[in-house]
Amino acid sequence: MWRVYFDPGPDGTRSFENLASFEQGEPVAVYNVREFATADAVTDFVLARNDHVLIVSTPFTFKGVTVDFKNVAPRLTGLGHSRFPEPDPNPQPIPTNEPPFQS
């Protein structure tokens, strides 16, 4: 799920240390998202793609203009790329004897 919030007067307090701060404002759209990623271990490159399909939207007005995501963006596509991060010096073991890894 991917949620879109509308805040006509952000106060600058949002931060990645407090992820809930990004959910301030009025929820105006909810998308169902499927993400696909391709990793190339030789070049340390990752390509991510995602498809968004609108589930629900609520019209909102900003500076006299009313927007409804069902009319503007009923479907979205996202693309992203990155390099692999440095190896974790203390990796967490994968529990291969527990679901869903056991099969």
Phi, psi and omega in degrees: 000143178227120184252142177246130180245144176248124177230105184291344181220070181298145184256006176081013183264000180290142179203158179286346174287338178230085185299330179297339180295338178283352179260022176280146179107193184262127176291127183241348178200147175228128180244146168268133187235137169241131182243141179232138180225144176237131180240136177246106184290338181287316183260000182057042184242139177236132176243122180246139177228144177217145179247127180248133175236126183294131177260311182211147176217154178232127179297146175221156183240133177223123181051043175082001180249125178264132182236138173228122184300335179294334178267335186263315187214072178291338176221143177225155174231136179241146177229143177207156178215155179198175173256154176299141176287170175298148180300142178287124180291340179231071184294146177277129181294144176274125183283081186292349179262011180238156176298148358269008185280339188295339180263000000 
